């Protein structure tokens, strides 16, 4: 498993707090602005960073991330450029874990072995490939693990006790618990239900459990941080970018600072979740 992911969750455990995981689409709204936002995320409070690999048919994502992915593609973003974005980030930050999230089609076209080699060389720590089931581990999961890349899986409210052991096989880094049924960014999770689900998962695995889908505000992030090992925020940040584009879809002045301010507010909520801070 990636050393950076394990170290970061160990640090969070020592600090007795949950982590904040942020998600943004690589190249959204344009490669330069995307790189600028990415560079500022750790100082703003992101403990781990998920980077979406733009794809034309992101079927598990809601309207906000679909739109962000299309903006990135229109701006010329590719998988090669996504790895370059990670490589540039690593020249400034060697500690913050980076996870690439997306779909198998672009990886297949790139060439799975070549992709894994290039991802490892760029400084990627883990992968979430939402449309590769556990039955296809030979395709990408096992080669990724052999290179020290974590292979992180989604667990949903419909994953029953019969299916769970199969999903956990070869999973590493952390578990991503999908707090709602449906696509990203369309509903809000209920912390009490999430807490029960996280407790169940912890009875089956020692891996940290991160919770995502539907977390938009600092108060929601704080509620999840009280019951999980990390809160994942994506659609709210991608939507924030969309709200700060001009009529031609270009970044307006102050967009980067505005996104990072939102991340700071979310991080404050997560950090105060277990000490009584509102």
C-alpha positions in Angstrom: 0.0 0.0 0.0 1.1 3.5 -0.7 3.3 4.8 2.1 1.9 8.3 1.9 -1.7 7.2 2.4 -0.8 5.0 5.4 1.3 7.7 6.9 -1.4 10.3 6.5 -4.1 8.2 8.2 -1.6 7.3 11.0 -1.0 11.0 11.5 -4.8 11.6 11.6 -5.2 8.8 14.2 -2.5 10.3 16.4 -4.2 13.6 16.2 -7.6 12.0 17.0 -9.4 13.5 14.1 -10.8 12.6 10.7 -9.3 13.8 7.5 -10.7 15.9 4.7 -10.4 14.5 1.2 -11.1 16.9 -1.7 -12.0 15.9 -5.2 -11.5 18.1 -8.3 -11.5 17.2 -12.0 -8.0 17.5 -13.6 -8.0 20.5 -15.9 -11.2 22.1 -14.7 -11.8 24.8 -15.8 -8.5 24.9 -17.6 -5.1 23.3 -17.0 -3.4 26.3 -15.5 -6.2 27.2 -13.0 -6.5 23.5 -12.1 -2.8 23.3 -11.3 -3.0 26.5 -9.2 -5.9 25.2 -7.2 -4.3 21.8 -6.7 -1.1 23.4 -5.4 -3.0 25.3 -2.8 -5.1 22.5 -1.4 -2.7 21.1 1.3 -2.3 24.6 2.9 -6.0 25.1 2.7 -6.6 21.9 4.8 -6.9 19.0 2.4 -5.4 15.9 4.0 -5.7 13.7 0.9 -6.5 14.8 -2.7 -8.6 12.9 -5.2 -8.1 14.0 -8.8 -10.7 13.0 -11.4 -9.5 11.7 -14.7 -11.7 13.5 -17.2 -14.0 11.1 -19.2 -16.8 11.8 -21.6 -19.3 9.3 -19.9 -18.8 9.5 -16.1 -21.9 7.4 -15.3 -21.4 7.4 -11.5 -21.1 11.1 -11.2 -23.8 13.7 -10.9 -24.4 16.8 -13.0 -21.7 19.0 -11.3 -18.9 16.5 -11.9 -20.1 15.6 -15.3 -20.0 19.2 -16.3 -16.5 19.7 -14.7 -15.2 16.7 -16.6 -16.6 18.0 -19.9 -15.1 21.5 -19.2 -11.7 19.8 -18.7 -12.0 17.8 -21.9 -12.9 20.9 -23.9 -9.9 22.7 -22.4 -7.7 20.0 -23.8 -7.1 17.8 -20.7 -5.9 14.3 -21.4 -4.7 11.4 -19.2 -1.1 12.3 -20.1 -1.7 15.9 -19.0 -3.4 14.6 -15.8 -0.3 12.7 -14.9 1.8 15.8 -15.7 -0.4 17.7 -13.3 0.5 15.2 -10.6 4.2 15.4 -11.5 4.1 19.2 -11.2 2.4 19.0 -7.8 5.1 16.6 -6.5 7.8 19.1 -7.2 6.3 21.2 -4.4 4.7 18.6 -2.1 6.1 15.1 -1.3 3.7 14.3 1.6 0.1 14.8 0.5 -1.4 11.6 -0.9 -2.8 11.8 -4.4 -5.5 9.4 -5.6 -6.7 9.3 -9.2 -10.4 8.6 -9.6 -12.2 7.7 -12.8 -13.2 5.0 -15.3 -11.4 2.2 -17.0 -11.9 3.3 -20.6 -9.2 6.0 -20.7 -6.8 3.7 -18.9 -7.5 0.9 -21.3 -6.9 3.2 -24.3 -3.7 4.5 -22.6 -2.5 1.0 -21.9 -2.9 -0.4 -18.4 0.7 -1.4 -17.8 2.0 1.9 -19.2 -0.5 3.8 -17.2 0.5 2.2 -14.0 4.2 2.8 -14.6 3.6 6.4 -15.5 1.3 7.0 -12.6 3.8 5.5 -10.1 6.6 7.6 -11.7 4.4 10.8 -11.5 3.8 10.3 -7.7 0.3 8.9 -7.7 -0.5 6.9 -4.5 -3.7 5.2 -5.3 -6.5 4.6 -7.8 -10.3 4.5 -7.6 -11.7 2.9 -10.8 -15.4 2.9 -10.3 -16.4 0.6 -13.1 -13.9 -2.3 -12.5 -15.5 -4.9 -10.2 -13.6 -7.1 -7.9 -14.0 -10.0 -10.3 -11.7 -8.1 -12.7 -8.8 -7.7 -10.3 -6.3 -9.3 -12.7 -7.0 -6.4 -15.1 -5.7 -3.5 -13.1 -5.9 -4.0 -9.3 -3.2 -6.7 -8.9 -0.7 -5.0 -11.2 -1.3 -1.8 -9.3 -0.7 -3.4 -6.0 2.5 -4.9 -7.3 3.7 -1.4 -8.0 2.8 -0.1 -4.5 -0.3 1.7 -5.7 -3.3 1.4 -3.4 -6.5 0.2 -5.0 -9.4 1.8 -3.3 -12.9 0.4 -3.7 -16.4 1.9 -3.3 -18.7 0.3 -0.8 -22.4 1.2 -1.1 -25.4 0.9 1.2 -26.5 -2.0 -0.9 -23.3 -4.0 -0.4 -24.5 -6.9 1.8 -22.6 -9.3 4.0 -22.4 -11.9 1.2 -20.8 -9.4 -1.2 -18.6 -7.5 1.3 -15.8 -10.0 1.7 -15.3 -10.2 -2.1 -15.2 -6.4 -2.4 -12.6 -6.2 0.5 -10.3 -8.7 -1.2 -7.3 -6.8 -2.5 -8.7 -3.4 -1.4 -6.0 -1.2 0.1 -5.4 2.4 1.2 -8.8 3.1 2.5 -12.5 2.2 1.8 -14.7 4.8 0.1 -18.2 4.4 1.6 -20.9 5.9 -0.7 -23.2 7.4 1.8 -26.3 7.4 -0.4 -27.7 5.4 -3.3 -27.5 7.2 -6.6 -25.0 9.5 -8.3 -22.7 12.0 -6.7 -23.8 15.4 -5.3 -27.6 14.8 -5.4 -28.6 14.0 -1.8 -27.3 14.7 1.7 -26.1 11.8 3.9 -27.6 11.2 7.3 -24.8 11.0 9.9 -26.6 8.4 12.1 -27.0 6.0 9.3 -23.5 6.6 8.1 -22.2 5.9 11.6 -23.9 2.5 11.7 -22.5 1.7 8.3 -19.0 2.7 9.2 -19.1 0.7 12.4 -20.2 -2.4 10.3 -17.3 -1.9 7.9 -14.8 -1.5 10.8 -15.9 -4.9 12.1 -14.8 -6.4 8.8 -11.6 -4.5 8.0 -8.8 -2.5 9.6 -8.7 -0.1 6.7 -9.8 3.5 7.3 -13.3 4.4 6.0 -13.8 7.6 4.1 -17.3 8.8 3.4 -18.4 10.7 0.3 -21.3 11.6 -2.0 -23.6 14.5 -0.9 -21.3 16.4 1.6 -21.5 20.0 0.7 -21.2 22.2 3.8 -18.8 22.4 6.7 -21.5 21.3 9.1 -22.2 18.2 7.0 -18.4 17.5 6.8 -18.2 17.8 10.6 -21.1 15.4 11.2 -19.4 12.8 9.0 -16.0 13.4 10.6 -17.5 12.4 13.9 -18.3 8.9 12.7 -15.8 8.2 9.9 -12.1 8.4 9.3 -12.4 11.0 6.5 -15.0 13.1 4.7 -14.9 13.4 1.0 -16.1 16.6 -0.7 -16.2 16.8 -4.5 -19.4 18.0 -6.2 -19.6 21.1 -4.0 -16.1 22.2 -5.0 -16.6 21.4 -8.7 -19.9 23.3 -8.5 -18.2 26.2 -6.8 -15.8 26.4 -9.8 -18.8 26.4 -12.2 -20.4 29.3 -10.4 -17.3 31.5 -10.8 -16.8 31.2 -14.6 -17.6 34.0 -16.9 -20.1 33.9 -19.8 -17.6 32.2 -22.0 -16.7 29.5 -19.4 -13.4 31.1 -18.4 -12.1 31.4 -14.9 -12.9 34.8 -13.3 -10.3 36.7 -11.1 -10.2 35.2 -7.6 -11.6 31.8 -8.6 -8.7 29.9 -7.1 -8.8 31.9 -3.8 -12.5 31.4 -3.6 -12.3 27.6 -4.0 -9.5 27.4 -1.4 -11.5 29.5 1.0 -14.3 26.9 0.7 -11.8 24.1 1.4 -10.5 26.0 4.5 -14.1 26.2 5.8 -14.7 22.5 5.2 -11.3 21.7 6.9 -12.3 23.8 9.9 -15.5 21.8 10.2 -13.7 18.5 10.0 -10.9 19.5 12.5 -13.4 20.8 15.0 -15.8 17.8 14.8 -14.4 15.9 17.7 -13.5 18.7 20.1 -16.9 20.4 20.3 -16.0 23.2 18.0 -19.0 24.2 15.8 
